[in-house]
Amino acid sequence: MSDELAEIRAMLKNLDERLKKLEGLPEPPRPRPEPGPKGLSIKEFVLQKGAATYTDMTLVIGYFLEKFEGLGQFNVNDIEDGFKEAREPAPRNLNEMVNKNIGKGFMMESGEKEGLKAWNLTNSGEAYVEKKVGKESGG
């Protein structure tokens, strides 16, 4: 019985050491889906749309995340990553840009993602990006 107890203690010590090593590792980066159809990058899409304001650029990035990267909803981290990938400076307050789009009826809340408030585009927001962004940018 004492041999079994010693063996169990050794196994627990080994597991404890392995767990401590794993806990000390940095968190893995969030996986990003592949670029959209025909290799369209978020940078190319933002340039194509020619959004003139941070509010419109936030909407365009949200559109890209939904339509080309297949995200059902996105949060502030996703939008911030989109600005980085597009090599565009992000606004100081991304939530304010989202709220402006919500006020225009272009975005709406859709619960939470990764513990943060999440949004998606409305039909009006999709239509605005498809037909007007860069042509009648006003906000």
C-alpha positions in Angstrom: 0.0 0.0 0.0 2.8 2.5 0.8 4.4 1.7 -2.7 1.0 2.6 -4.3 0.8 5.8 -2.2 4.4 6.8 -3.1 3.6 6.1 -6.8 0.4 8.3 -6.6 2.3 11.1 -4.9 5.0 11.0 -7.6 2.4 11.1 -10.3 0.7 14.1 -8.6 4.0 15.9 -8.3 4.7 15.3 -12.0 1.2 16.6 -12.9 1.6 19.7 -10.7 5.0 20.5 -12.3 3.5 20.2 -15.8 0.5 22.4 -14.9 2.8 25.1 -13.5 4.7 25.1 -16.8 1.5 25.4 -18.8 0.2 28.2 -16.6 3.4 30.2 -17.2 3.0 30.1 -21.0 1.6 33.2 -22.7 -1.9 33.0 -24.2 -1.9 31.8 -27.8 -2.9 34.5 -30.3 -6.5 34.5 -31.5 -6.7 32.7 -34.8 -7.8 34.9 -37.7 -9.7 33.5 -40.7 -8.1 33.6 -44.1 -8.7 36.7 -46.2 -11.9 37.0 -48.2 -12.6 35.7 -51.7 -9.9 36.0 -54.3 -7.4 37.0 -51.6 -9.1 40.3 -51.0 -7.4 41.8 -47.9 -9.1 44.1 -45.4 -6.6 46.8 -46.5 -7.7 46.5 -50.1 -11.4 46.5 -49.1 -11.0 49.6 -47.0 -9.1 51.4 -49.8 -11.8 50.3 -52.4 -14.5 51.7 -50.2 -12.7 55.0 -49.6 -14.3 55.7 -46.3 -13.6 59.3 -45.3 -14.5 59.2 -41.6 -13.7 56.9 -38.7 -17.4 56.2 -38.4 -17.6 54.9 -42.0 -14.2 53.1 -41.7 -15.5 51.3 -38.6 -18.6 50.2 -40.5 -16.6 49.1 -43.5 -14.3 47.0 -41.2 -17.4 45.4 -39.5 -18.8 44.6 -43.0 -15.5 42.9 -44.0 -15.4 40.9 -40.8 -19.0 39.7 -41.4 -19.0 39.1 -45.1 -15.4 38.0 -45.9 -14.2 36.6 -42.7 -17.4 34.9 -41.7 -17.8 36.4 -38.2 -21.4 36.3 -37.1 -20.7 39.1 -34.7 -17.6 41.2 -33.8 -16.4 43.0 -30.8 -14.1 46.0 -30.2 -11.0 43.8 -30.4 -12.0 42.5 -33.8 -12.5 46.0 -35.1 -9.2 47.2 -33.6 -7.4 44.2 -35.3 -9.2 45.2 -38.5 -7.7 48.7 -38.3 -4.3 47.2 -37.7 -4.6 44.8 -40.6 -5.7 47.7 -42.9 -2.7 49.7 -41.7 -5.0 52.5 -40.6 -4.8 54.4 -37.3 -7.6 53.4 -35.1 -9.7 56.1 -33.5 -9.1 56.8 -29.8 -12.6 55.6 -28.9 -13.8 52.8 -31.1 -16.9 52.3 -29.0 -18.0 55.9 -29.9 -17.7 55.1 -33.6 -19.8 52.0 -33.1 -22.4 54.0 -31.1 -22.5 56.5 -34.0 -23.2 53.7 -36.4 -25.9 52.3 -34.0 -27.4 55.7 -33.9 -27.6 55.8 -37.7 -29.2 52.3 -37.7 -26.2 50.7 -39.4 -25.1 48.5 -36.5 -26.9 46.8 -33.6 -25.9 44.9 -30.5 -25.8 41.2 -30.8 -24.9 39.9 -27.3 -21.3 39.2 -26.2 -18.2 37.7 -27.7 -15.2 36.8 -25.6 -16.7 38.6 -22.6 -17.1 41.9 -24.5 -20.2 43.5 -26.1 -20.6 42.4 -29.7 -22.3 43.9 -32.7 -23.3 43.1 -36.2 -24.5 45.2 -39.2 -28.1 45.8 -40.0 -29.6 45.5 -43.5 -29.3 49.3 -43.7 -25.6 49.2 -42.7 -24.9 46.5 -45.4 -26.7 48.6 -48.0 -24.8 51.7 -47.0 -21.4 50.0 -47.3 -22.4 48.4 -50.7 -23.8 51.5 -52.3 -22.7 54.7 -50.6 -19.5 54.5 -48.6 -16.9 56.7 -50.2 -19.5 58.3 -52.5 -21.7 60.2 -50.0 -19.6 59.8 -46.8 -21.1 62.0 -44.3 -20.3 61.1 -40.8 
